[in-house]
Amino acid sequence: TFPDGTKKSVGVVLPATLTFNTGAPEIMECVAGGCEYKLAGTDVWQKSGPGEKFSIPGNSSFEIRVTEAYHYICHFG
Protein backbone atom coordinates (compact mmCIF):
# COMPACT_ATOMS: atom_id res chain seq x y z
CA THR A 1 0.00 0.00 0.00
CA PHE A 2 1.44 3.33 -1.09
CA PRO A 3 1.05 6.67 0.76
CA ASP A 4 -1.67 7.73 -1.71
CA GLY A 5 -3.69 4.59 -0.83
CA THR A 6 -3.06 2.67 -4.04
CA LYS A 7 -2.32 -1.03 -3.65
CA LYS A 8 0.00 -3.11 -5.82
CA SER A 9 1.71 -6.46 -5.66
CA VAL A 10 4.54 -7.91 -7.69
CA GLY A 11 5.27 -11.50 -8.50
CA VAL A 12 6.30 -14.23 -10.87
CA VAL A 13 4.10 -17.02 -12.19
CA LEU A 14 6.14 -20.06 -13.15
CA PRO A 15 5.02 -22.40 -15.97
CA ALA A 16 1.52 -23.64 -15.12
CA THR A 17 -2.17 -23.19 -15.87
CA LEU A 18 -3.91 -21.56 -12.90
CA THR A 19 -7.19 -19.89 -11.95
CA PHE A 20 -7.18 -16.73 -9.84
CA ASN A 21 -10.21 -15.14 -8.15
CA THR A 22 -10.51 -11.40 -7.65
CA GLY A 23 -12.12 -9.40 -4.86
CA ALA A 24 -11.30 -5.91 -6.11
CA PRO A 25 -10.79 -5.07 -9.78
CA GLU A 26 -7.23 -5.76 -10.93
CA ILE A 27 -4.94 -4.68 -13.73
CA MET A 28 -2.16 -7.16 -14.53
CA GLU A 29 0.88 -5.48 -16.06
CA CYS A 30 3.52 -7.69 -17.69
CA VAL A 31 7.08 -6.68 -16.85
CA ALA A 32 8.87 -9.65 -18.48
CA GLY A 33 8.01 -13.00 -20.00
CA GLY A 34 4.47 -13.57 -21.17
CA CYS A 35 1.21 -15.38 -20.60
CA GLU A 36 -2.11 -16.25 -22.10
CA TYR A 37 -5.23 -15.42 -20.09
CA LYS A 38 -8.95 -16.05 -20.29
CA LEU A 39 -11.44 -13.94 -18.35
CA ALA A 40 -14.42 -15.55 -16.61
CA GLY A 41 -17.36 -15.96 -18.97
CA THR A 42 -15.23 -15.99 -22.13
CA ASP A 43 -13.82 -18.80 -24.24
CA VAL A 44 -11.01 -16.80 -25.83
CA TRP A 45 -7.38 -17.03 -24.70
CA GLN A 46 -5.53 -13.73 -25.18
CA LYS A 47 -1.80 -13.03 -25.02
CA SER A 48 -0.01 -10.52 -22.81
CA GLY A 49 3.68 -9.66 -23.12
CA PRO A 50 6.13 -7.09 -21.77
CA GLY A 51 4.58 -3.63 -21.50
CA GLU A 52 1.03 -4.95 -21.97
CA LYS A 53 -1.80 -4.93 -19.42
CA PHE A 54 -5.14 -6.64 -19.00
CA SER A 55 -8.03 -5.85 -16.65
CA ILE A 56 -10.11 -8.20 -14.50
CA PRO A 57 -13.37 -7.07 -12.90
CA GLY A 58 -13.88 -7.33 -9.15
CA ASN A 59 -15.55 -10.45 -7.76
CA SER A 60 -14.58 -12.43 -10.83
CA SER A 61 -11.83 -14.79 -11.95
CA PHE A 62 -9.39 -15.47 -14.75
CA GLU A 63 -7.32 -18.37 -15.98
CA ILE A 64 -3.67 -17.84 -16.78
CA ARG A 65 -1.47 -20.11 -18.88
CA VAL A 66 2.29 -19.62 -18.60
CA THR A 67 5.01 -21.45 -20.56
CA GLU A 68 7.88 -19.15 -19.49
CA ALA A 69 8.17 -17.17 -16.26
CA TYR A 70 5.63 -14.31 -16.26
CA HIS A 71 6.79 -11.30 -14.19
CA TYR A 72 4.01 -8.90 -13.27
CA ILE A 73 2.79 -5.93 -11.28
CA CYS A 74 -0.81 -6.24 -10.11
CA HIS A 75 -2.62 -2.92 -9.62
CA PHE A 76 -5.65 -3.26 -7.27
CA GLY A 77 -8.79 -1.14 -7.21
N, C-alpha and C positions, 0 to 999 in steps of 0.2 A: 504494500500500500504506500503510495507516494504522498507527499505533503498536500497535494491538491485533491486527494481522495481517490484518484484513479488506482485501479488494481490491475496488476500484470503478473504473469508467471512465465518462466522460461523453462525449456526442457528439450529432451531428445527422445524421439520414439524410434526404437530399434526395429529391424525387420519383423513385421507381424501384420495381422489384420485384427483390428480392435474396434469396439464400440464405446463411445464416450457419451455420457448424459450431461446436459447443461442445466444449471439453475438459472443463472443470469445469462443474458446474451453474451456471445463471445466472438471475437475476431481472431482468427489464427493467422499469424504472419510468418511465412517461411524465411528463415535466415540462411539456411544451407540445406543441401540434400533435396528431397522432394517426396511427394506423397500423391495418392489418389484418395478422394473422399466422396462420400455419398450422404447427403442430408436425409433426415427422416422424412418419409413420405415420397421419396423420389427413387427412381430405378437407374439413374444415370451417375456413373463414376466420372468425376472431374479431376483434372491434374492441378497441382499447385507446386511451384518451384521457387527458387530464391527471388525475393522481392515481391512475391505475390501474396495476396491475402484472400481468405474466405470467411464469410459470416455465418454464424449458427444462432438461431433464435433461442430465447430463454425457454426453459422447461421443455427441451427437445432433446435430440440426440443426433449423432453422426457416426458413420463408420469411416475408418481410416485404414488404408492399405499402404504399407511401406516396404520397399525392397532395398533401400539404402537408408542410412540414418537420416532422419528428418529433424532438423533443429528449428525450434520455433519460439516465438513470443506470443503468449495468449493475452489479449486485451479483454478485460471483463467489463460488463456494463453496457 
